[in-house]
Amino acid sequence: MINILRFSDSDFYERFRRIEERADEIPAGIEETVKEIIAAVRQRGDEAVFELTARFDRLQLSAASIEVTREEMAAAKASIDPRSLAVLELAARRIGAYHQKQKQQTWLSTEEDDVLLGQMVTPLERVGIYVPGGKAAYPSSVLMNAIPAKVAGVSEIIMTVPMPGGEANPFVLAAAAIAGVDRIFKIGGAQAVAALAYGTASVPRVDKITGPGNIYVATAKKQVFGQVGIDMIAGPSEILVINDGSGNAAHIAADLLSQAEHDELASAVLVTSCEQMALAVQQQVEKQLQQLRRESIARKSIDAYGAIIIAADLAEAIRFSNRIAPEHLELAVADPFAILPQIRHAGAIFMGHHTPEAAGDYLAGPNHTLPTGGTARFFSPLSVEDFVKKSSIISFSANGLKRLGKEVVHLAELEGLEAHGRSVSLRLHDPD
């Protein structure tokens, strides 16, 4: 049964630290294994990718079969039922409309007559999106990663998705077709990340890799960062619900379990100022656990990393939330907008009793690729901005350089960089 804690407990922070630090330590051997996989792909390219895919995914690949064909994508889209196709298309439209509002334009400033300054916004040329496979299929991850890239104007979107035993999930392929993915490769794991980062004869090298994965994928992204850009280092999923005693205990319990069923390391926490609600949610969590197909996974998550915390008041709950900076934050209170200004750190904020976190996972519109493990203190959700880069624009006229040049020379002299100063002073004395 999910534990009930109190901030007033003498050992509260010691007990909660286990939840906070659940993903801090990488199991022994993983970093070295990933390093070896990346080195093998760098050195042997396709050959290493084929060997590793056969070993880990039981799938024999060749240069002729590694890529999903256009015909296979079209067939997958045609094979799914009309209702599912309509829902995927609805989600795609909503995600696209939301991300359109994030677009930034190149701008120029003419505030000074003799100096022009600005910023040029340019989409990345080629990006790779990693879509998980294995325990579950995630067409929503395809939409959430590919659509903002498309909105940004990325020239080519490459997708990798593991297909254990050669099984391709039709919903994942249909989502890729809807989102405008250009090419799909049947590979996953650290070898897919390495192939995207360095390129092989079959897999093109990309400029940035986005998308979630298991511990091997996350470690590989960390190791190739610098060679390519990455979105973030994603850890296990988490939800924090703040409650004032209002609402329905069954709804709150269901929201906690919606994260617990992701994997055994997921964390689901309720902070409430109402002891009666705490007890009711505890009972509902146990009742609903027994009804889940993924009960084993959800129960391990709840037992190890779930908690119901009784706070003195909402102010104490908010302070705690800001301290841990949750990935998903539900404000399950009577007036969520009243406390919203006090929220400092969260990946996504779900307002009120009629906004379950799952709505944001699928088709509300905002991106569900969110910072985890407290990194919402400095990371933001995946957005159009992740798929563009910015260049500064600087243009001095002769008069502009004359007006500001002496100050430039002076600053260069302060730093002892003589050639810097001379590149300006020569122009000041000889403008032609």
C-alpha positions in Angstrom: 0.0 0.0 0.0 1.3 3.5 -0.8 2.9 5.1 2.2 1.5 8.1 4.0 4.1 10.6 5.2 4.1 13.9 7.0 6.5 16.8 6.6 6.6 16.9 10.4 8.0 13.3 10.6 11.6 13.5 11.9 12.9 11.2 9.2 10.7 12.7 6.3 13.5 14.1 4.1 15.7 11.0 4.7 12.9 8.8 3.5 11.9 11.0 0.6 15.5 11.3 -0.6 15.3 7.7 -1.8 12.5 8.8 -4.2 14.5 11.8 -5.4 17.7 9.9 -6.0 16.1 6.8 -7.6 17.8 7.4 -11.0 21.0 9.1 -9.9 23.2 6.1 -10.0 23.8 4.4 -13.3 24.0 0.6 -12.7 27.6 -0.8 -12.8 28.8 -1.6 -16.3 26.3 0.4 -18.3 28.5 3.4 -19.1 31.3 1.1 -20.2 29.0 -1.0 -22.3 27.5 2.0 -24.0 31.0 3.4 -24.6 32.0 0.1 -26.4 28.8 0.1 -28.5 29.5 3.7 -29.6 33.1 2.9 -30.5 32.0 -0.2 -32.5 29.5 1.8 -34.5 32.1 4.6 -35.1 34.7 2.1 -36.3 32.6 -0.5 -38.2 29.4 1.4 -39.1 26.6 -0.7 -40.6 28.4 -3.9 -39.7 28.3 -3.1 -36.0 24.7 -1.8 -36.1 23.6 -5.1 -37.8 25.4 -7.3 -35.3 24.1 -5.3 -32.3 20.5 -5.3 -33.6 20.7 -9.1 -34.1 22.0 -9.6 -30.6 19.6 -7.2 -28.7 16.5 -7.2 -30.9 16.6 -10.6 -32.6 16.4 -8.9 -35.9 18.7 -9.7 -38.9 19.2 -6.5 -40.9 21.1 -5.6 -44.1 21.6 -2.4 -46.0 18.6 -3.4 -48.1 16.3 -4.0 -45.1 17.4 -1.6 -42.4 15.0 1.2 -43.5 11.2 1.2 -43.5 10.0 1.8 -47.0 7.5 4.3 -48.1 5.2 1.4 -49.1 5.5 -0.1 -45.6 4.6 3.3 -44.0 1.6 3.7 -46.3 0.5 0.1 -45.6 0.7 0.7 -41.8 -1.4 3.8 -42.1 -4.0 2.0 -44.2 -4.1 -1.0 -41.8 -5.2 0.8 -38.7 -8.9 1.3 -38.0 -10.5 4.7 -38.9 -11.2 5.7 -35.3 -7.5 5.3 -34.4 -6.4 7.1 -37.5 -8.8 10.0 -36.8 -7.5 10.3 -33.2 -3.9 10.4 -34.3 -4.7 13.1 -36.9 -6.6 15.1 -34.2 -3.7 14.9 -31.9 -1.3 15.9 -34.7 -3.5 19.0 -35.6 -3.6 20.1 -31.9 0.1 19.6 -31.3 0.9 21.4 -34.6 -1.4 24.4 -33.7 0.2 24.8 -30.3 3.8 24.6 -31.6 3.0 27.1 -34.4 2.7 29.7 -31.6 6.3 29.0 -30.5 7.8 30.0 -33.9 10.4 32.8 -33.7 11.3 35.1 -36.6 14.6 36.6 -37.7 14.6 40.2 -36.4 16.6 43.4 -37.1 17.0 46.5 -34.9 17.4 49.9 -36.5 17.3 51.9 -33.2 20.7 53.4 -34.1 21.1 55.1 -37.5 24.7 53.9 -38.1 24.6 50.4 -36.5 22.3 47.5 -37.4 21.9 44.6 -35.0 19.7 41.5 -35.2 19.3 37.8 -34.9 18.8 35.2 -37.6 16.7 32.2 -36.8 17.6 29.1 -38.9 16.1 25.6 -38.7 18.4 22.7 -38.2 19.1 20.7 -41.4 18.7 17.2 -40.2 17.4 15.8 -36.8 17.1 12.3 -35.4 14.2 11.4 -33.2 14.4 8.3 -31.1 11.1 6.5 -30.4 11.1 3.8 -27.7 10.0 0.2 -28.4 9.8 -2.9 -26.2 7.4 -2.7 -23.2 5.0 -0.4 -25.0 4.5 1.4 -28.3 4.5 5.2 -28.3 2.9 6.8 -31.3 2.4 9.9 -29.2 6.2 10.2 -28.9 6.5 10.3 -32.7 4.0 13.2 -32.9 5.6 15.1 -30.0 9.1 14.9 -31.4 8.5 15.2 -35.2 5.8 17.9 -35.3 7.8 20.7 -33.6 10.7 19.8 -35.9 8.4 20.1 -38.9 7.0 23.4 -37.7 10.5 24.7 -37.2 11.3 24.0 -40.8 13.8 21.1 -40.3 14.8 19.9 -43.8 15.0 16.1 -43.0 13.6 14.2 -40.0 15.2 10.8 -39.4 13.5 8.4 -37.0 14.8 5.3 -35.3 12.6 2.7 -33.5 13.6 -0.7 -32.3 11.5 -3.6 -33.8 12.2 -6.6 -31.7 11.8 -9.8 -33.7 11.0 -7.7 -36.7 7.6 -6.6 -35.5 6.7 -3.0 -36.6 3.9 -1.3 -34.6 1.5 0.1 -37.2 0.4 2.9 -35.0 4.0 4.2 -34.6 4.5 4.0 -38.4 1.1 5.7 -39.0 2.0 8.5 -36.6 5.3 9.0 -38.5 3.5 9.3 -41.8 1.0 11.8 -40.3 3.8 13.9 -38.7 5.9 14.0 -41.9 8.9 11.9 -40.8 11.2 11.5 -43.9 13.0 8.2 -43.1 12.6 5.5 -40.5 15.3 3.0 -39.5 14.6 -0.3 -37.7 17.2 0.1 -35.0 17.2 1.1 -31.3 19.3 1.2 -28.2 22.7 2.8 -27.9 23.6 1.7 -31.4 20.9 3.8 -32.9 22.1 6.8 -31.0 25.6 6.2 -32.2 24.5 5.7 -35.8 22.6 9.0 -35.7 25.5 10.9 -34.1 28.3 9.6 -36.4 26.5 8.3 -39.4 27.0 5.0 -41.2 26.7 3.9 -44.8 23.0 3.4 -44.3 22.1 5.9 -41.5 22.7 9.6 -42.2 24.4 11.7 -39.6 22.1 14.2 -37.8 22.6 17.6 -36.1 20.5 16.8 -33.1 18.9 13.8 -31.4 15.7 14.1 -29.4 13.3 11.6 -27.8 13.2 9.4 -24.7 14.6 5.9 -24.2 15.9 3.4 -21.6 19.0 3.8 -19.5 21.2 2.7 -22.4 19.7 5.3 -24.7 19.9 8.1 -22.1 23.6 7.2 -21.4 24.4 7.1 -25.1 22.8 10.5 -25.7 24.9 11.8 -22.8 28.1 10.4 -24.3 27.6 11.7 -27.8 26.5 15.2 -26.7 28.9 17.7 -28.2 29.2 15.6 -31.4 25.5 16.3 -31.8 23.0 18.3 -29.9 20.5 16.6 -27.7 17.2 17.7 -26.1 17.8 16.5 -22.5 18.9 13.5 -20.4 15.5 12.0 -19.6 15.1 10.0 -16.4 12.1 8.0 -15.1 8.7 9.6 -15.3 7.2 11.4 -12.3 4.0 13.2 -11.1 3.3 15.4 -8.2 -0.3 16.3 -7.3 -1.1 19.2 -5.0 -4.5 18.9 -3.3 -6.5 21.1 -0.9 -9.1 18.4 0.1 -11.4 19.2 -2.8 -12.1 16.8 -5.7 -12.5 13.1 -6.1 -10.1 10.7 -4.5 -10.6 8.1 -7.3 -9.6 10.7 -9.9 -6.4 11.6 -8.0 -5.5 7.9 -7.5 -6.0 7.3 -11.2 -3.7 10.2 -12.0 -1.0 8.8 -9.7 -1.2 5.4 -11.3 -1.1 6.9 -14.8 2.6 7.5 -14.1 3.3 4.5 -12.0 2.4 2.2 -14.9 5.2 3.6 -17.1 7.9 1.7 -15.4 9.2 0.4 -12.0 11.3 3.6 -11.4 8.4 6.0 -12.0 7.4 8.2 -9.1 3.9 9.2 -8.1 3.4 11.6 -5.2 0.4 13.4 -3.7 0.8 16.3 -1.3 -2.5 17.2 0.4 -3.5 19.4 3.3 -6.4 17.1 4.0 -5.9 13.9 6.0 -9.2 12.5 5.0 -8.3 12.9 1.3 -5.0 11.2 2.0 -6.7 8.1 3.4 -9.3 8.0 0.7 -6.6 8.2 -2.1 -4.5 5.5 -0.3 -7.5 3.2 -0.5 -8.3 4.1 -4.1 -4.7 3.5 -5.2 -4.9 -0.1 -3.8 -8.3 -0.8 -5.3 -7.3 0.5 -8.8 -4.0 -1.2 -8.8 -5.8 -4.6 -8.7 -7.6 -3.6 -11.9 -4.6 -2.7 -14.0 -3.1 -5.0 -16.7 0.3 -3.5 -15.8 -0.3 -4.1 -12.1 3.1 -5.6 -11.5 5.0 -2.6 -12.9 2.7 -0.1 -11.3 2.8 -1.8 -7.9 6.6 -1.9 -7.8 6.6 1.9 -8.6 4.0 2.7 -6.0 5.6 0.5 -3.3 9.1 1.9 -3.9 8.7 5.4 -5.1 5.1 6.4 -4.4 4.0 8.6 -1.4 1.1 10.5 0.0 2.3 13.4 2.0 0.2 15.4 4.5 1.0 19.0 4.6 0.0 21.7 7.1 -1.4 23.9 4.4 -1.1 24.6 0.6 1.8 27.0 1.2 3.9 24.1 2.6 2.8 21.9 -0.4 3.9 24.6 -2.9 7.2 25.1 -1.2 7.9 21.4 -1.5 6.8 21.2 -5.1 9.2 24.1 -6.0 12.0 22.3 -4.2 11.7 19.1 -6.2 10.7 20.7 -9.6 8.4 17.9 -10.8 8.1 16.8 -14.5 4.3 16.7 -14.2 2.5 18.9 -11.7 -1.2 18.7 -11.1 -2.9 21.5 -9.2 -5.9 19.5 -8.0 -7.4 22.3 -6.0 -10.5 24.4 -6.0 -8.9 27.5 -7.5 -5.6 26.5 -9.4 -5.2 29.9 -10.9 -4.9 31.5 -7.5 -1.8 29.5 -6.7 -0.3 29.3 -10.2 1.9 32.5 -9.6 3.6 30.7 -6.7 4.7 27.8 -8.9 8.4 28.3 -9.9 9.6 25.0 -11.2 7.6 22.3 -13.2 7.8 20.7 -16.6 4.1 20.9 -17.3 1.3 22.2 -15.0 -2.2 20.7 -15.1 -4.9 23.1 -13.8 -7.8 21.9 -11.8 -9.9 18.7 -11.3 -10.8 18.3 -15.0 -7.3 18.3 -16.4 -5.6 14.9 -15.9 -2.0 14.6 -16.8 -2.9 12.0 -19.5 -4.7 14.8 -21.5 -1.3 16.5 -21.9 0.4 13.2 -22.8 -1.6 12.8 -25.9 -3.5 15.6 -27.5 -3.9 18.8 -25.4 -1.2 20.4 -27.6 1.9 21.2 -25.4 4.8 18.8 -25.7 5.0 15.8 -23.4 8.8 15.5 -23.7 9.5 17.1 -20.3 12.4 17.6 -17.9 12.7 15.0 -15.2 14.5 14.5 -11.9 14.4 18.1 -10.8 15.8 19.5 -14.1 12.7 21.6 -14.6 14.7 24.1 -12.5 16.7 24.9 -15.7 15.2 22.8 -18.6 12.0 23.4 -20.6 9.7 21.1 -22.5 10.7 20.1 -26.0 9.6 22.9 -28.3 10.1 24.5 -31.8 13.1 26.3 -30.3 14.9 23.0 -29.9 15.0 22.6 -33.7 16.4 26.0 -34.6 19.6 27.8 -34.1 20.3 31.5 -33.8 23.0 33.6 -35.4 23.8 37.2 -34.3 23.7 39.8 -37.1 26.0 42.9 -36.7 26.5 45.7 -39.3 28.4 48.9 -38.6 28.5 51.7 -41.1 31.7 53.8 -41.4 30.1 56.4 -39.1 29.1 53.7 -36.6 32.6 52.3 -36.3 34.0 55.9 -36.0 31.5 56.6 -33.2 32.2 53.4 -31.2 35.6 52.3 -32.4 37.8 54.0 -29.8 35.8 52.2 -27.1 36.3 48.9 -28.8 40.1 49.6 -29.0 40.1 50.5 -25.4 38.4 47.3 -24.3 40.9 45.3 -26.4 43.8 47.0 -24.7 42.3 46.2 -21.3 42.5 42.5 -22.3 45.9 42.8 -23.8 44.7 41.7 -27.2 46.7 44.0 -29.5 45.6 42.5 -32.8 41.9 43.0 -31.8 42.5 46.7 -31.3 44.5 47.1 -34.4 41.7 45.6 -36.6 39.6 48.5 -35.5 42.1 51.3 -35.2 43.4 50.7 -38.8 39.9 51.3 -40.1 39.5 54.5 -37.9 42.7 56.0 -39.5 42.1 54.6 -43.0 38.4 54.1 -43.6 39.0 53.3 -47.2 
